[in-house]
């Protein structure tokens, strides 16, 4: 038994479609950030707030990071 995306590709010749069209970017830890997600911005870097622990958030806040919404 193959993965459904593989089955679709074998059947139609087209790879599975990516329906997540609102991707923003990838943060410093490799987390996918989409438009509207809450991020913490520190200098030239950003982090997906939902993927951080409370301690990591506190440290970034102490260093001067700000909360923003991914555009």
PDB file of N, H, CA, C and O in Angstrom:
ATOM      1  N   UNK A   1       0.845  -1.184   0.000  1.00  0.00           N
ATOM      2  CA  UNK A   1       0.000   0.000   0.000  1.00  0.00           C
ATOM      3  C   UNK A   1       0.886   1.241   0.000  1.00  0.00           C
ATOM      4  O   UNK A   1       1.774   1.378   0.841  1.00  0.00           O
ATOM      5  N   UNK A   2       0.642   2.134  -0.935  1.00  0.00           N
ATOM      6  H   UNK A   2      -0.080   2.023  -1.618  1.00  0.00           H
ATOM      7  CA  UNK A   2       1.412   3.368  -1.056  1.00  0.00           C
ATOM      8  C   UNK A   2       0.718   4.517  -0.346  1.00  0.00           C
ATOM      9  O   UNK A   2      -0.474   4.469  -0.039  1.00  0.00           O
ATOM     10  N   UNK A   3       1.499   5.538  -0.102  1.00  0.00           N
ATOM     11  H   UNK A   3       2.466   5.577  -0.351  1.00  0.00           H
ATOM     12  CA  UNK A   3       0.954   6.782   0.450  1.00  0.00           C
ATOM     13  C   UNK A   3      -0.039   7.352  -0.562  1.00  0.00           C
ATOM     14  O   UNK A   3       0.162   7.200  -1.767  1.00  0.00           O
ATOM     15  N   UNK A   4      -1.120   8.015  -0.090  1.00  0.00           N
ATOM     16  H   UNK A   4      -1.283   8.139   0.889  1.00  0.00           H
ATOM     17  CA  UNK A   4      -2.112   8.582  -1.016  1.00  0.00           C
ATOM     18  C   UNK A   4      -1.527   9.537  -2.055  1.00  0.00           C
ATOM     19  O   UNK A   4      -1.999   9.572  -3.192  1.00  0.00           O
ATOM     20  N   UNK A   5      -0.511  10.309  -1.684  1.00  0.00           N
ATOM     21  H   UNK A   5      -0.128  10.281  -0.761  1.00  0.00           H
ATOM     22  CA  UNK A   5       0.115  11.226  -2.640  1.00  0.00           C
ATOM     23  C   UNK A   5       0.827  10.452  -3.743  1.00  0.00           C
ATOM     24  O   UNK A   5       0.819  10.868  -4.902  1.00  0.00           O
ATOM     25  N   UNK A   6       1.446   9.322  -3.386  1.00  0.00           N
ATOM     26  H   UNK A   6       1.453   8.983  -2.445  1.00  0.00           H
ATOM     27  CA  UNK A   6       2.121   8.486  -4.382  1.00  0.00           C
ATOM     28  C   UNK A   6       1.086   7.856  -5.304  1.00  0.00           C
ATOM     29  O   UNK A   6       1.268   7.824  -6.521  1.00  0.00           O
ATOM     30  N   UNK A   7      -0.003   7.354  -4.720  1.00  0.00           N
ATOM     31  H   UNK A   7      -0.151   7.380  -3.732  1.00  0.00           H
ATOM     32  CA  UNK A   7      -1.071   6.767  -5.524  1.00  0.00           C
ATOM     33  C   UNK A   7      -1.615   7.774  -6.528  1.00  0.00           C
ATOM     34  O   UNK A   7      -1.846   7.431  -7.688  1.00  0.00           O
ATOM     35  N   UNK A   8      -1.819   9.008  -6.093  1.00  0.00           N
ATOM     36  H   UNK A   8      -1.631   9.287  -5.151  1.00  0.00           H
ATOM     37  CA  UNK A   8      -2.360  10.051  -6.972  1.00  0.00           C
ATOM     38  C   UNK A   8      -1.375  10.350  -8.106  1.00  0.00           C
ATOM     39  O   UNK A   8      -1.775  10.515  -9.258  1.00  0.00           O
ATOM     40  N   UNK A   9      -0.092  10.416  -7.768  1.00  0.00           N
ATOM     41  H   UNK A   9       0.233  10.281  -6.832  1.00  0.00           H
ATOM     42  CA  UNK A   9       0.924  10.685  -8.787  1.00  0.00           C
ATOM     43  C   UNK A   9       0.973   9.562  -9.810  1.00  0.00           C
ATOM     44  O   UNK A   9       1.066   9.826 -11.009  1.00  0.00           O
ATOM     45  N   UNK A  10       0.913   8.312  -9.360  1.00  0.00           N
ATOM     46  H   UNK A  10       0.837   8.097  -8.386  1.00  0.00           H
ATOM     47  CA  UNK A  10       0.931   7.178 -10.272  1.00  0.00           C
ATOM     48  C   UNK A  10      -0.317   7.156 -11.155  1.00  0.00           C
ATOM     49  O   UNK A  10      -0.254   6.792 -12.330  1.00  0.00           O
ATOM     50  N   UNK A  11      -1.452   7.551 -10.569  1.00  0.00           N
ATOM     51  H   UNK A  11      -1.502   7.846  -9.615  1.00  0.00           H
ATOM     52  CA  UNK A  11      -2.717   7.512 -11.289  1.00  0.00           C
ATOM     53  C   UNK A  11      -2.849   8.659 -12.289  1.00  0.00           C
ATOM     54  O   UNK A  11      -3.308   8.452 -13.412  1.00  0.00           O
ATOM     55  N   UNK A  12      -2.446   9.880 -11.881  1.00  0.00           N
ATOM     56  H   UNK A  12      -2.073  10.048 -10.968  1.00  0.00           H
ATOM     57  CA  UNK A  12      -2.686  11.058 -12.716  1.00  0.00           C
ATOM     58  C   UNK A  12      -1.434  11.621 -13.376  1.00  0.00           C
ATOM     59  O   UNK A  12      -1.532  12.361 -14.355  1.00  0.00           O
ATOM     60  N   UNK A  13      -0.269  11.282 -12.856  1.00  0.00           N
ATOM     61  H   UNK A  13      -0.190  10.681 -12.061  1.00  0.00           H
ATOM     62  CA  UNK A  13       0.964  11.835 -13.388  1.00  0.00           C
ATOM     63  C   UNK A  13       1.347  13.163 -12.758  1.00  0.00           C
ATOM     64  O   UNK A  13       2.383  13.737 -13.093  1.00  0.00           O
ATOM     65  N   UNK A  14       0.512  13.655 -11.845  1.00  0.00           N
ATOM     66  H   UNK A  14      -0.330  13.189 -11.573  1.00  0.00           H
ATOM     67  CA  UNK A  14       0.779  14.928 -11.174  1.00  0.00           C
ATOM     68  C   UNK A  14       1.034  14.679  -9.693  1.00  0.00           C
ATOM     69  O   UNK A  14       0.337  13.878  -9.071  1.00  0.00           O
ATOM     70  N   UNK A  15       2.029  15.359  -9.121  1.00  0.00           N
ATOM     71  H   UNK A  15       2.596  16.010  -9.626  1.00  0.00           H
ATOM     72  CA  UNK A  15       2.254  15.211  -7.682  1.00  0.00           C
ATOM     73  C   UNK A  15       1.112  15.827  -6.881  1.00  0.00           C
ATOM     74  O   UNK A  15       0.332  16.624  -7.402  1.00  0.00           O
ATOM     75  N   UNK A  16       1.028  15.453  -5.633  1.00  0.00           N
ATOM     76  H   UNK A  16       1.661  14.806  -5.210  1.00  0.00           H
ATOM     77  CA  UNK A  16      -0.012  15.997  -4.752  1.00  0.00           C
ATOM     78  C   UNK A  16       0.117  17.510  -4.657  1.00  0.00           C
ATOM     79  O   UNK A  16       1.225  18.044  -4.609  1.00  0.00           O
ATOM     80  N   UNK A  17      -0.993  18.182  -4.630  1.00  0.00           N
ATOM     81  H   UNK A  17      -1.894  17.748  -4.669  1.00  0.00           H
ATOM     82  CA  UNK A  17      -1.005  19.631  -4.559  1.00  0.00           C
ATOM     83  C   UNK A  17      -0.747  20.093  -3.125  1.00  0.00           C
ATOM     84  O   UNK A  17      -1.160  19.435  -2.169  1.00  0.00           O
ATOM     85  N   UNK A  18      -0.067  21.222  -2.984  1.00  0.00           N
ATOM     86  H   UNK A  18       0.268  21.756  -3.760  1.00  0.00           H
ATOM     87  CA  UNK A  18       0.135  21.834  -1.680  1.00  0.00           C
ATOM     88  C   UNK A  18      -0.940  22.906  -1.520  1.00  0.00           C
ATOM     89  O   UNK A  18      -0.885  23.952  -2.167  1.00  0.00           O
ATOM     90  N   UNK A  19      -1.911  22.641  -0.659  1.00  0.00           N
ATOM     91  H   UNK A  19      -1.956  21.791  -0.133  1.00  0.00           H
ATOM     92  CA  UNK A  19      -3.020  23.567  -0.467  1.00  0.00           C
ATOM     93  C   UNK A  19      -2.695  24.664   0.527  1.00  0.00           C
ATOM     94  O   UNK A  19      -3.535  25.523   0.796  1.00  0.00           O
ATOM     95  N   UNK A  20      -1.508  24.651   1.070  1.00  0.00           N
ATOM     96  H   UNK A  20      -0.826  23.953   0.851  1.00  0.00           H
ATOM     97  CA  UNK A  20      -1.115  25.659   2.049  1.00  0.00           C
ATOM     98  C   UNK A  20      -0.443  26.807   1.309  1.00  0.00           C
ATOM     99  O   UNK A  20       0.785  26.880   1.248  1.00  0.00           O
ATOM    100  N   UNK A  21      -1.231  27.684   0.758  1.00  0.00           N
ATOM    101  H   UNK A  21      -2.228  27.625   0.807  1.00  0.00           H
ATOM    102  CA  UNK A  21      -0.698  28.743  -0.082  1.00  0.00           C
ATOM    103  C   UNK A  21      -0.301  29.980   0.694  1.00  0.00           C
ATOM    104  O   UNK A  21       0.282  30.906   0.130  1.00  0.00           O
ATOM    105  N   UNK A  22      -0.609  30.009   1.977  1.00  0.00           N
ATOM    106  H   UNK A  22      -1.083  29.257   2.435  1.00  0.00           H
ATOM    107  CA  UNK A  22      -0.303  31.201   2.763  1.00  0.00           C
ATOM    108  C   UNK A  22       0.995  31.051   3.551  1.00  0.00           C
ATOM    109  O   UNK A  22       1.151  31.667   4.606  1.00  0.00           O
ATOM    110  N   UNK A  23       1.930  30.239   3.050  1.00  0.00           N
ATOM    111  H   UNK A  23       1.804  29.739   2.193  1.00  0.00           H
ATOM    112  CA  UNK A  23       3.201  30.083   3.744  1.00  0.00           C
ATOM    113  C   UNK A  23       3.979  31.388   3.699  1.00  0.00           C
ATOM    114  O   UNK A  23       4.054  32.047   2.662  1.00  0.00           O
ATOM    115  N   UNK A  24       4.551  31.748   4.827  1.00  0.00           N
ATOM    116  H   UNK A  24       4.490  31.213   5.670  1.00  0.00           H
ATOM    117  CA  UNK A  24       5.287  32.990   4.972  1.00  0.00           C
ATOM    118  C   UNK A  24       6.768  32.722   4.788  1.00  0.00           C
ATOM    119  O   UNK A  24       7.426  33.355   3.961  1.00  0.00           O
ATOM    120  N   UNK A  25       7.282  31.794   5.551  1.00  0.00           N
ATOM    121  H   UNK A  25       6.748  31.280   6.222  1.00  0.00           H
ATOM    122  CA  UNK A  25       8.709  31.507   5.527  1.00  0.00           C
ATOM    123  C   UNK A  25       9.005  30.399   6.527  1.00  0.00           C
ATOM    124  O   UNK A  25       8.092  29.759   7.048  1.00  0.00           O
ATOM    125  N   UNK A  26      10.261  30.185   6.783  1.00  0.00           N
ATOM    126  H   UNK A  26      11.003  30.705   6.359  1.00  0.00           H
ATOM    127  CA  UNK A  26      10.707  29.213   7.785  1.00  0.00           C
ATOM    128  C   UNK A  26      11.509  29.976   8.821  1.00  0.00           C
ATOM    129  O   UNK A  26      12.378  30.776   8.473  1.00  0.00           O
ATOM    130  N   UNK A  27      11.219  29.731  10.111  1.00  0.00           N
ATOM    131  H   UNK A  27      10.513  29.081  10.394  1.00  0.00           H
ATOM    132  CA  UNK A  27      11.917  30.472  11.163  1.00  0.00           C
ATOM    133  C   UNK A  27      13.313  29.907  11.412  1.00  0.00           C
ATOM    134  O   UNK A  27      13.759  29.007  10.701  1.00  0.00           O
ATOM    135  N   UNK A  28      13.990  30.430  12.409  1.00  0.00           N
ATOM    136  H   UNK A  28      13.628  31.161  12.987  1.00  0.00           H
ATOM    137  CA  UNK A  28      15.375  30.046  12.697  1.00  0.00           C
ATOM    138  C   UNK A  28      15.522  28.577  13.101  1.00  0.00           C
ATOM    139  O   UNK A  28      16.611  28.012  13.002  1.00  0.00           O
ATOM    140  N   UNK A  29      14.424  27.958  13.558  1.00  0.00           N
ATOM    141  H   UNK A  29      13.539  28.417  13.639  1.00  0.00           H
ATOM    142  CA  UNK A  29      14.484  26.552  13.964  1.00  0.00           C
ATOM    143  C   UNK A  29      13.881  25.624  12.922  1.00  0.00           C
ATOM    144  O   UNK A  29      13.713  24.431  13.178  1.00  0.00           O
ATOM    145  N   UNK A  30      13.553  26.161  11.739  1.00  0.00           N
ATOM    146  H   UNK A  30      13.690  27.129  11.531  1.00  0.00           H
ATOM    147  CA  UNK A  30      13.008  25.330  10.679  1.00  0.00           C
ATOM    148  C   UNK A  30      11.505  25.145  10.736  1.00  0.00           C
ATOM    149  O   UNK A  30      10.965  24.327   9.992  1.00  0.00           O
ATOM    150  N   UNK A  31      10.814  25.876  11.592  1.00  0.00           N
ATOM    151  H   UNK A  31      11.253  26.541  12.196  1.00  0.00           H
ATOM    152  CA  UNK A  31       9.360  25.782  11.693  1.00  0.00           C
ATOM    153  C   UNK A  31       8.717  26.598  10.576  1.00  0.00           C
ATOM    154  O   UNK A  31       9.142  27.722  10.310  1.00  0.00           O
ATOM    155  N   UNK A  32       7.703  26.048   9.924  1.00  0.00           N
ATOM    156  H   UNK A  32       7.358  25.135  10.140  1.00  0.00           H
ATOM    157  CA  UNK A  32       6.989  26.774   8.875  1.00  0.00           C
ATOM    158  C   UNK A  32       6.090  27.820   9.512  1.00  0.00           C
ATOM    159  O   UNK A  32       5.294  27.515  10.400  1.00  0.00           O
ATOM    160  N   UNK A  33       6.224  29.045   9.053  1.00  0.00           N
ATOM    161  H   UNK A  33       6.870  29.293   8.331  1.00  0.00           H
ATOM    162  CA  UNK A  33       5.432  30.164   9.553  1.00  0.00           C
ATOM    163  C   UNK A  33       4.490  30.602   8.442  1.00  0.00           C
ATOM    164  O   UNK A  33       4.925  30.837   7.315  1.00  0.00           O
ATOM    165  N   UNK A  34       3.202  30.713   8.751  1.00  0.00           N
ATOM    166  H   UNK A  34       2.848  30.522   9.667  1.00  0.00           H
ATOM    167  CA  UNK A  34       2.206  31.130   7.774  1.00  0.00           C
ATOM    168  C   UNK A  34       1.706  32.525   8.109  1.00  0.00           C
ATOM    169  O   UNK A  34       1.834  32.991   9.241  1.00  0.00           O
ATOM    170  N   UNK A  35       1.140  33.177   7.119  1.00  0.00           N
ATOM    171  H   UNK A  35       1.036  32.799   6.199  1.00  0.00           H
ATOM    172  CA  UNK A  35       0.563  34.500   7.311  1.00  0.00           C
ATOM    173  C   UNK A  35      -0.451  34.443   8.442  1.00  0.00           C
ATOM    174  O   UNK A  35      -1.318  33.569   8.467  1.00  0.00           O
ATOM    175  N   UNK A  36      -0.338  35.374   9.371  1.00  0.00           N
ATOM    176  H   UNK A  36       0.366  36.083   9.350  1.00  0.00           H
ATOM    177  CA  UNK A  36      -1.242  35.437  10.508  1.00  0.00           C
ATOM    178  C   UNK A  36      -0.708  34.775  11.764  1.00  0.00           C
ATOM    179  O   UNK A  36      -1.256  34.991  12.846  1.00  0.00           O
ATOM    180  N   UNK A  37       0.345  33.975  11.655  1.00  0.00           N
ATOM    181  H   UNK A  37       0.790  33.799  10.777  1.00  0.00           H
ATOM    182  CA  UNK A  37       0.944  33.349  12.836  1.00  0.00           C
ATOM    183  C   UNK A  37       1.631  34.399  13.691  1.00  0.00           C
ATOM    184  O   UNK A  37       2.123  35.404  13.177  1.00  0.00           O
ATOM    185  N   UNK A  38       1.664  34.164  14.995  1.00  0.00           N
ATOM    186  H   UNK A  38       1.265  33.347  15.412  1.00  0.00           H
ATOM    187  CA  UNK A  38       2.371  35.057  15.903  1.00  0.00           C
ATOM    188  C   UNK A  38       3.845  34.662  15.925  1.00  0.00           C
ATOM    189  O   UNK A  38       4.191  33.499  16.134  1.00  0.00           O
ATOM    190  N   UNK A  39       4.703  35.655  15.706  1.00  0.00           N
ATOM    191  H   UNK A  39       4.422  36.599  15.537  1.00  0.00           H
ATOM    192  CA  UNK A  39       6.137  35.404  15.711  1.00  0.00           C
ATOM    193  C   UNK A  39       6.817  36.355  16.694  1.00  0.00           C
ATOM    194  O   UNK A  39       6.295  37.423  17.011  1.00  0.00           O
ATOM    195  N   UNK A  40       7.971  35.951  17.159  1.00  0.00           N
ATOM    196  H   UNK A  40       8.395  35.083  16.902  1.00  0.00           H
ATOM    197  CA  UNK A  40       8.831  36.804  17.973  1.00  0.00           C
ATOM    198  C   UNK A  40       9.992  37.229  17.091  1.00  0.00           C
ATOM    199  O   UNK A  40      10.687  36.388  16.522  1.00  0.00           O
ATOM    200  N   UNK A  41      10.204  38.540  16.978  1.00  0.00           N
ATOM    201  H   UNK A  41       9.639  39.224  17.440  1.00  0.00           H
ATOM    202  CA  UNK A  41      11.251  39.078  16.123  1.00  0.00           C
ATOM    203  C   UNK A  41      12.380  39.602  16.997  1.00  0.00           C
ATOM    204  O   UNK A  41      12.166  40.424  17.888  1.00  0.00           O
ATOM    205  N   UNK A  42      13.591  39.109  16.726  1.00  0.00           N
ATOM    206  H   UNK A  42      13.765  38.441  16.002  1.00  0.00           H
ATOM    207  CA  UNK A  42      14.775  39.547  17.460  1.00  0.00           C
ATOM    208  C   UNK A  42      15.868  39.873  16.452  1.00  0.00           C
ATOM    209  O   UNK A  42      16.346  38.993  15.737  1.00  0.00           O
ATOM    210  N   UNK A  43      16.252  41.121  16.400  1.00  0.00           N
ATOM    211  H   UNK A  43      15.863  41.836  16.981  1.00  0.00           H
ATOM    212  CA  UNK A  43      17.242  41.618  15.441  1.00  0.00           C
ATOM    213  C   UNK A  43      16.822  41.221  14.028  1.00  0.00           C
ATOM    214  O   UNK A  43      15.761  41.647  13.572  1.00  0.00           O
ATOM    215  N   UNK A  44      17.611  40.428  13.328  1.00  0.00           N
ATOM    216  H   UNK A  44      18.473  40.081  13.698  1.00  0.00           H
ATOM    217  CA  UNK A  44      17.279  40.030  11.963  1.00  0.00           C
ATOM    218  C   UNK A  44      16.670  38.632  11.894  1.00  0.00           C
ATOM    219  O   UNK A  44      16.564  38.059  10.809  1.00  0.00           O
ATOM    220  N   UNK A  45      16.270  38.078  13.029  1.00  0.00           N
ATOM    221  H   UNK A  45      16.355  38.543  13.911  1.00  0.00           H
ATOM    222  CA  UNK A  45      15.739  36.720  13.086  1.00  0.00           C
ATOM    223  C   UNK A  45      14.305  36.733  13.606  1.00  0.00           C
ATOM    224  O   UNK A  45      13.885  37.670  14.285  1.00  0.00           O
ATOM    225  N   UNK A  46      13.561  35.675  13.276  1.00  0.00           N
ATOM    226  H   UNK A  46      13.902  34.913  12.724  1.00  0.00           H
ATOM    227  CA  UNK A  46      12.223  35.537  13.835  1.00  0.00           C
ATOM    228  C   UNK A  46      11.957  34.082  14.195  1.00  0.00           C
ATOM    229  O   UNK A  46      12.576  33.168  13.652  1.00  0.00           O
ATOM    230  N   UNK A  47      11.016  33.884  15.128  1.00  0.00           N
ATOM    231  H   UNK A  47      10.512  34.627  15.570  1.00  0.00           H
ATOM    232  CA  UNK A  47      10.709  32.574  15.681  1.00  0.00           C
ATOM    233  C   UNK A  47       9.202  32.412  15.776  1.00  0.00           C
ATOM    234  O   UNK A  47       8.508  33.352  16.163  1.00  0.00           O
ATOM    235  N   UNK A  48       8.685  31.253  15.435  1.00  0.00           N
ATOM    236  H   UNK A  48       9.249  30.490  15.120  1.00  0.00           H
ATOM    237  CA  UNK A  48       7.266  30.960  15.575  1.00  0.00           C
ATOM    238  C   UNK A  48       6.962  30.863  17.061  1.00  0.00           C
ATOM    239  O   UNK A  48       7.474  29.978  17.748  1.00  0.00           O
ATOM    240  N   UNK A  49       6.131  31.769  17.558  1.00  0.00           N
ATOM    241  H   UNK A  49       5.715  32.488  17.000  1.00  0.00           H
ATOM    242  CA  UNK A  49       5.862  31.843  18.994  1.00  0.00           C
ATOM    243  C   UNK A  49       5.220  30.561  19.521  1.00  0.00           C
ATOM    244  O   UNK A  49       5.525  30.133  20.634  1.00  0.00           O
ATOM    245  N   UNK A  50       4.347  29.950  18.745  1.00  0.00           N
ATOM    246  H   UNK A  50       4.100  30.297  17.840  1.00  0.00           H
ATOM    247  CA  UNK A  50       3.662  28.742  19.191  1.00  0.00           C
ATOM    248  C   UNK A  50       4.565  27.537  19.349  1.00  0.00           C
ATOM    249  O   UNK A  50       4.189  26.572  20.014  1.00  0.00           O
ATOM    250  N   UNK A  51       5.743  27.567  18.756  1.00  0.00           N
ATOM    251  H   UNK A  51       6.049  28.351  18.215  1.00  0.00           H
ATOM    252  CA  UNK A  51       6.670  26.437  18.834  1.00  0.00           C
ATOM    253  C   UNK A  51       7.710  26.616  19.939  1.00  0.00           C
ATOM    254  O   UNK A  51       8.512  25.717  20.191  1.00  0.00           O
ATOM    255  N   UNK A  52       7.697  27.772  20.595  1.00  0.00           N
ATOM    256  H   UNK A  52       7.045  28.503  20.390  1.00  0.00           H
ATOM    257  CA  UNK A  52       8.675  28.049  21.647  1.00  0.00           C
ATOM    258  C   UNK A  52       8.116  27.693  23.018  1.00  0.00           C
ATOM    259  O   UNK A  52       6.909  27.757  23.249  1.00  0.00           O
ATOM    260  N   UNK A  53       9.015  27.316  23.921  1.00  0.00           N
ATOM    261  H   UNK A  53       9.996  27.264  23.733  1.00  0.00           H
ATOM    262  CA  UNK A  53       8.603  27.088  25.307  1.00  0.00           C
ATOM    263  C   UNK A  53       8.451  28.447  25.995  1.00  0.00           C
ATOM    264  O   UNK A  53       8.920  29.464  25.484  1.00  0.00           O
ATOM    265  N   UNK A  54       7.805  28.454  27.135  1.00  0.00           N
ATOM    266  H   UNK A  54       7.425  27.628  27.550  1.00  0.00           H
ATOM    267  CA  UNK A  54       7.639  29.700  27.885  1.00  0.00           C
ATOM    268  C   UNK A  54       8.995  30.296  28.257  1.00  0.00           C
ATOM    269  O   UNK A  54       9.174  31.514  28.217  1.00  0.00           O
ATOM    270  N   UNK A  55       9.937  29.446  28.615  1.00  0.00           N
ATOM    271  H   UNK A  55       9.792  28.457  28.647  1.00  0.00           H
ATOM    272  CA  UNK A  55      11.272  29.920  28.992  1.00  0.00           C
ATOM    273  C   UNK A  55      11.974  30.573  27.805  1.00  0.00           C
ATOM    274  O   UNK A  55      12.603  31.621  27.956  1.00  0.00           O
ATOM    275  N   UNK A  56      11.871  29.963  26.629  1.00  0.00           N
ATOM    276  H   UNK A  56      11.360  29.112  26.506  1.00  0.00           H
ATOM    277  CA  UNK A  56      12.484  30.542  25.432  1.00  0.00           C
ATOM    278  C   UNK A  56      11.860  31.901  25.103  1.00  0.00           C
ATOM    279  O   UNK A  56      12.560  32.841  24.725  1.00  0.00           O
ATOM    280  N   UNK A  57      10.533  31.990  25.251  1.00  0.00           N
ATOM    281  H   UNK A  57       9.965  31.227  25.558  1.00  0.00           H
ATOM    282  CA  UNK A  57       9.850  33.266  25.015  1.00  0.00           C
ATOM    283  C   UNK A  57      10.334  34.338  25.985  1.00  0.00           C
ATOM    284  O   UNK A  57      10.596  35.474  25.588  1.00  0.00           O
ATOM    285  N   UNK A  58      10.450  33.969  27.256  1.00  0.00           N
ATOM    286  H   UNK A  58      10.237  33.047  27.578  1.00  0.00           H
ATOM    287  CA  UNK A  58      10.907  34.923  28.278  1.00  0.00           C
ATOM    288  C   UNK A  58      12.318  35.422  27.973  1.00  0.00           C
ATOM    289  O   UNK A  58      12.598  36.613  28.102  1.00  0.00           O
ATOM    290  N   UNK A  59      13.197  34.520  27.572  1.00  0.00           N
ATOM    291  H   UNK A  59      12.970  33.552  27.467  1.00  0.00           H
ATOM    292  CA  UNK A  59      14.579  34.903  27.264  1.00  0.00           C
ATOM    293  C   UNK A  59      14.602  35.870  26.081  1.00  0.00           C
ATOM    294  O   UNK A  59      15.287  36.892  26.122  1.00  0.00           O
ATOM    295  N   UNK A  60      13.852  35.542  25.028  1.00  0.00           N
ATOM    296  H   UNK A  60      13.296  34.711  24.994  1.00  0.00           H
ATOM    297  CA  UNK A  60      13.816  36.424  23.862  1.00  0.00           C
ATOM    298  C   UNK A  60      13.226  37.788  24.226  1.00  0.00           C
ATOM    299  O   UNK A  60      13.700  38.816  23.742  1.00  0.00           O
ATOM    300  N   UNK A  61      12.195  37.803  25.075  1.00  0.00           N
ATOM    301  H   UNK A  61      11.810  36.969  25.468  1.00  0.00           H
ATOM    302  CA  UNK A  61      11.598  39.072  25.514  1.00  0.00           C
ATOM    303  C   UNK A  61      12.612  39.902  26.296  1.00  0.00           C
ATOM    304  O   UNK A  61      12.702  41.115  26.105  1.00  0.00           O
ATOM    305  N   UNK A  62      13.377  39.253  27.178  1.00  0.00           N
ATOM    306  H   UNK A  62      13.304  38.268  27.333  1.00  0.00           H
ATOM    307  CA  UNK A  62      14.397  39.962  27.960  1.00  0.00           C
ATOM    308  C   UNK A  62      15.482  40.555  27.058  1.00  0.00           C
ATOM    309  O   UNK A  62      16.050  41.604  27.361  1.00  0.00           O
ATOM    310  N   UNK A  63      15.760  39.874  25.953  1.00  0.00           N
ATOM    311  H   UNK A  63      15.298  39.022  25.706  1.00  0.00           H
ATOM    312  CA  UNK A  63      16.775  40.365  25.013  1.00  0.00           C
ATOM    313  C   UNK A  63      16.234  41.457  24.092  1.00  0.00           C
ATOM    314  O   UNK A  63      16.990  42.068  23.336  1.00  0.00           O
ATOM    315  N   UNK A  64      14.918  41.703  24.157  1.00  0.00           N
ATOM    316  H   UNK A  64      14.303  41.207  24.771  1.00  0.00           H
ATOM    317  CA  UNK A  64      14.333  42.780  23.372  1.00  0.00           C
ATOM    318  C   UNK A  64      13.499  42.342  22.181  1.00  0.00           C
ATOM    319  O   UNK A  64      13.148  43.175  21.346  1.00  0.00           O
ATOM    320  N   UNK A  65      13.171  41.059  22.078  1.00  0.00           N
ATOM    321  H   UNK A  65      13.456  40.382  22.756  1.00  0.00           H
ATOM    322  CA  UNK A  65      12.341  40.585  20.970  1.00  0.00           C
ATOM    323  C   UNK A  65      10.929  41.132  21.113  1.00  0.00           C
ATOM    324  O   UNK A  65      10.452  41.367  22.223  1.00  0.00           O
ATOM    325  N   UNK A  66      10.267  41.333  19.978  1.00  0.00           N
ATOM    326  H   UNK A  66      10.655  41.142  19.077  1.00  0.00           H
ATOM    327  CA  UNK A  66       8.896  41.854  19.985  1.00  0.00           C
ATOM    328  C   UNK A  66       7.970  40.852  19.286  1.00  0.00           C
ATOM    329  O   UNK A  66       8.370  40.131  18.372  1.00  0.00           O
ATOM    330  N   UNK A  67       6.721  40.837  19.752  1.00  0.00           N
ATOM    331  H   UNK A  67       6.396  41.423  20.494  1.00  0.00           H
ATOM    332  CA  UNK A  67       5.701  39.991  19.133  1.00  0.00           C
ATOM    333  C   UNK A  67       5.121  40.722  17.928  1.00  0.00           C
ATOM    334  O   UNK A  67       4.816  41.913  17.989  1.00  0.00           O
ATOM    335  N   UNK A  68       4.976  39.980  16.829  1.00  0.00           N
ATOM    336  H   UNK A  68       5.224  39.012  16.779  1.00  0.00           H
ATOM    337  CA  UNK A  68       4.379  40.531  15.617  1.00  0.00           C
ATOM    338  C   UNK A  68       3.555  39.445  14.954  1.00  0.00           C
ATOM    339  O   UNK A  68       3.665  38.266  15.291  1.00  0.00           O
ATOM    340  N   UNK A  69       2.722  39.862  14.000  1.00  0.00           N
ATOM    341  H   UNK A  69       2.633  40.819  13.726  1.00  0.00           H
ATOM    342  CA  UNK A  69       1.946  38.926  13.210  1.00  0.00           C
ATOM    343  C   UNK A  69       2.635  38.764  11.862  1.00  0.00           C
ATOM    344  O   UNK A  69       2.965  39.750  11.203  1.00  0.00           O
ATOM    345  N   UNK A  70       2.851  37.508  11.456  1.00  0.00           N
ATOM    346  H   UNK A  70       2.583  36.708  11.992  1.00  0.00           H
ATOM    347  CA  UNK A  70       3.497  37.265  10.163  1.00  0.00           C
ATOM    348  C   UNK A  70       2.621  37.818   9.048  1.00  0.00           C
ATOM    349  O   UNK A  70       1.411  37.591   9.025  1.00  0.00           O
ATOM    350  N   UNK A  71       3.231  38.533   8.141  1.00  0.00           N
ATOM    351  H   UNK A  71       4.214  38.717   8.161  1.00  0.00           H
ATOM    352  CA  UNK A  71       2.498  39.159   7.031  1.00  0.00           C
ATOM    353  C   UNK A  71       2.591  38.327   5.790  1.00  0.00           C
ATOM    354  O   UNK A  71       2.036  38.697   4.756  1.00  0.00           O
TER     355      UNK A  71
END
